[in-house]
Amino acid sequence: MHADDLPNAERASDAVFLDSDRRDRRVSEPEPEPRSAEASERWIDRMRYFLEGDPHGCWVAVDGEQVVGFAISQNRDRLWYLATYGVLPDRQGQGIGKRLLDAVLTHADGRPGMFSSTVHPGATRRYRLAGFSLNPQMRMVGTVNRSALPAVPRLSDGSADDFDWMDRLDRRLRGAGHGPDHQQLLHNHRLVVSSDAGRRGYVYLDDRGRPMLLAAADRRTAEDLLWEALASARADTLVNCITTANEWAIDVGLAAGLHIGQEGYLAIRDMPTPAPYLASGQFL
Ligand SMILES: CC(C)(COP(=O)(O)OP(=O)(O)OC[C@H]1O[C@@H](n2cnc3c(N)ncnc32)[C@H](O)[C@@H]1OP(=O)(O)O)[C@@H](O)C(=O)NCCC(=O)NCCS
């Protein structure tokens, strides 16, 4: 992939995920919409960041001028992750996805790996054949019952000064720090930290107060950080990427009046399922 592929890759990604969201939509969910101009711009910015950080992990399949498939992955230290992967709906089932996944797995060079997977049968077949364990993911959805919010101690807004200990915590939980990804996350999110020496943890929140990535040294700290996220949630909220190793997040969500949903898999190879940890869909 090269920088001038980004606009075409974005169009392909919008078409791929609109089609798959329409297929997977439950009757209770709103009709999926194409990306807004701002969301397309954000996608291009994020992928440019990946392309500049680890270009050999980023691949497109092209037919003339058209991008028909893409697989964007990154090596961070001893960890490999897949940020996004898709083939245009009318090109699926012809072997393009296999070639793209082979390319990014060659780049992984045997590193342990992790990514958030859809339930697409072609995707899950490929991942299992490549040796990934598929851990079903739950999500908590709904409106927080504010009368259930407890007082949460010892939390503060974080900054780049916290990245060193955050990377050390990441290494304990997932074998590698997020490294430059922390700067990228901080650019677009609020960072809340528990920096009490013995009880460390952090959570990034988006502009609607939804937790985007949470890591903690112990379960109590993880629960405090999630309560802080739920306290800042606006209207309906969403806590994503909850594996069975992280049922503490289900228990917090239930106490806050949220409901359990099910959403795809956390695909993991050659490493334990991180806990207490809620992965980011794109930075893992
Ligand atoms: C997942 C995806 C990228 C695979 O790309 P693709 O070009 O369709 O994949 P391939 O043609 O190389 O097929 C992959 C494998 O799955 C199988 N397969 C493909 N589509 C399938 C389907 N609908 N049902 C069952 N098996 C399927 C193929 O037979 C092949 O297996 P094989 O190599 O052992 O024969 C593509 O289907 C896609 O974009 N899906 C929607 C978006 C998505 O879910 N992305 C994954 C994000 S984690």
The ligand as a Tripos MOL2 file, in Angstrom:
@<TRIPOS>MOLECULE
LIG
   48    50     1     0     0
SMALL
NO_CHARGES

@<TRIPOS>ATOM
      1 C1        -13.1430  -11.8140    5.2100 C.3       1 LIG1
      2 C2        -12.7920  -11.3920    3.7930 C.3       1 LIG1
      3 C3        -11.7350  -10.3100    3.8460 C.3       1 LIG1
      4 C4        -12.2400  -12.6320    3.0530 C.3       1 LIG1
      5 O1        -11.9100  -12.2520    1.7340 O.3       1 LIG1
      6 P1        -12.2830  -13.1950    0.4970 P.3       1 LIG1
      7 O2        -11.5870  -12.6610   -0.6870 O.co2     1 LIG1
      8 O3        -13.7470  -13.3680    0.4340 O.co2     1 LIG1
      9 O4        -11.5820  -14.5550    0.9900 O.3       1 LIG1
     10 P2        -11.1250  -15.7980    0.1330 P.3       1 LIG1
     11 O5        -11.8670  -15.8440   -1.1780 O.co2     1 LIG1
     12 O6         -9.6410  -15.7820    0.0600 O.co2     1 LIG1
     13 O7        -11.6540  -16.9670    1.0340 O.3       1 LIG1
     14 C5        -11.2200  -17.1670    2.3380 C.3       1 LIG1
     15 C6        -11.6330  -18.5640    2.7760 C.3       1 LIG1
     16 O8        -12.9580  -18.5510    3.3090 O.3       1 LIG1
     17 C7        -13.8390  -19.2900    2.4790 C.3       1 LIG1
     18 N1        -15.0100  -18.4440    2.2890 N.ar      1 LIG1
     19 C8        -15.0550  -17.2520    1.6520 C.ar      1 LIG1
     20 N2        -16.3080  -16.7310    1.7210 N.ar      1 LIG1
     21 C9        -17.0370  -17.6200    2.4290 C.ar      1 LIG1
     22 C10       -18.3930  -17.6650    2.8440 C.ar      1 LIG1
     23 N3        -19.2470  -16.6720    2.5570 N.pl3     1 LIG1
     24 N4        -18.8000  -18.7250    3.5670 N.ar      1 LIG1
     25 C11       -17.9510  -19.7290    3.9040 C.ar      1 LIG1
     26 N5        -16.6570  -19.7340    3.5310 N.ar      1 LIG1
     27 C12       -16.2020  -18.6980    2.8070 C.ar      1 LIG1
     28 C13       -13.0960  -19.5770    1.2000 C.3       1 LIG1
     29 O9        -13.4860  -20.8210    0.6540 O.3       1 LIG1
     30 C14       -11.6560  -19.5820    1.6520 C.3       1 LIG1
     31 O10       -11.3000  -20.7880    2.2700 O.3       1 LIG1
     32 P3        -10.1930  -21.7450    1.5950 P.3       1 LIG1
     33 O11        -9.0300  -20.8620    1.2010 O.co2     1 LIG1
     34 O12        -9.8450  -22.7280    2.6430 O.co2     1 LIG1
     35 O13       -10.8950  -22.3130    0.3980 O.co2     1 LIG1
     36 C15       -14.0280  -10.8720    3.0250 C.3       1 LIG1
     37 O14       -14.9720  -11.8950    2.9010 O.3       1 LIG1
     38 C16       -14.6680   -9.6650    3.6310 C.2       1 LIG1
     39 O15       -14.2860   -8.5400    3.3400 O.2       1 LIG1
     40 N6        -15.7050   -9.8240    4.5170 N.am      1 LIG1
     41 C17       -16.4580   -8.7140    5.0640 C.3       1 LIG1
     42 C18       -15.6330   -7.8530    5.9980 C.3       1 LIG1
     43 C19       -15.0390   -8.6560    7.1200 C.2       1 LIG1
     44 O16       -15.7170   -9.4020    7.8120 O.2       1 LIG1
     45 N7        -13.7200   -8.4760    7.3160 N.am      1 LIG1
     46 C20       -12.9660   -9.1640    8.3460 C.3       1 LIG1
     47 C21       -12.7110   -8.1900    9.4490 C.3       1 LIG1
     48 S1        -11.9850   -9.0090   10.8750 S.3       1 LIG1
@<TRIPOS>BOND
     1     1     2 1
     2     2     3 1
     3     2     4 1
     4     2    36 1
     5     4     5 1
     6     5     6 1
     7     6     7 2
     8     6     8 1
     9     6     9 1
    10     9    10 1
    11    10    11 2
    12    10    12 1
    13    10    13 1
    14    13    14 1
    15    14    15 1
    16    15    16 1
    17    15    30 1
    18    16    17 1
    19    17    18 1
    20    17    28 1
    21    18    19 ar
    22    18    27 ar
    23    19    20 ar
    24    20    21 ar
    25    21    22 ar
    26    21    27 ar
    27    22    23 1
    28    22    24 ar
    29    24    25 ar
    30    25    26 ar
    31    26    27 ar
    32    28    29 1
    33    28    30 1
    34    30    31 1
    35    31    32 1
    36    32    33 2
    37    32    34 1
    38    32    35 1
    39    36    37 1
    40    36    38 1
    41    38    39 2
    42    38    40 1
    43    40    41 1
    44    41    42 1
    45    42    43 1
    46    43    44 2
    47    43    45 1
    48    45    46 1
    49    46    47 1
    50    47    48 1
@<TRIPOS>SUBSTRUCTURE
     1 LIG1         1 GROUP 0 **** ****
